[in-house]
């Protein structure tokens, strides 16, 4: 019997009576149990184009209209967009994929002998090298090898650490937006959207490091930092409906505390690279 002639009267999954395209009890789609190849191809095409359309629509709003996706979610309009978690994962994977072949970040970490014994670690902006004896002690042949190892660790681990910090980011939002009528899960949605946008910016910065011009690389890196701050402020204002002044102090407060948390996490990523070589 052709699959197109099959009309199910009850759900094969839960046994409930079927009266539409989906089971009202468990949500399973009313589809033939013996599909033809045409049915399979139609299903694959439909699902791919449907997801792709939602993803492109979500990505466009995420990048060009800060806070709009969260505001739509707050209003209960979800069907036209991908979920915040899926959007976060897609953008983070984009960054991971780009960072995998982009040059590592230039972190000026130096190691030297401490006065009272042991070692000292410093973050340096100037072109200063580590103590050669201390480098050999930790298994590094030279300063460049240390910096490459640290840069690779940052690219690999910081996005993962940021995912762990998303709940903290949402908790800080809950504190500065008390009385807004939004609960903690909604703050998590906003946090995921903002972090997804940041990953898009970091992806552009990683692509910029592929360019052969140092000045252009520096300009793109600076523009990325500006974008991260401005995007957060604009998204906060639009999603939560706060005033310009209200958005400014909330952005500054959350940004400062969260920046410190990321810095601490960064140290937690870098030190093991040196100490556990």
Secondary structure as UniProt FT lines:
FT   HELIX           3..5
FT   TURN            12..14
FT   TURN            24..26
FT   HELIX           37..64
FT   TURN            66..67
FT   HELIX           68..74
FT   TURN            75..76
FT   TURN            79..80
FT   HELIX           84..99
FT   TURN            100..101
FT   STRAND          109..113
FT   TURN            115..116
FT   STRAND          119..123
FT   HELIX           132..137
FT   TURN            138..139
FT   HELIX           143..176
FT   TURN            177..179
FT   HELIX           184..208
FT   TURN            209..210
FT   HELIX           214..240
FT   HELIX           244..275
//
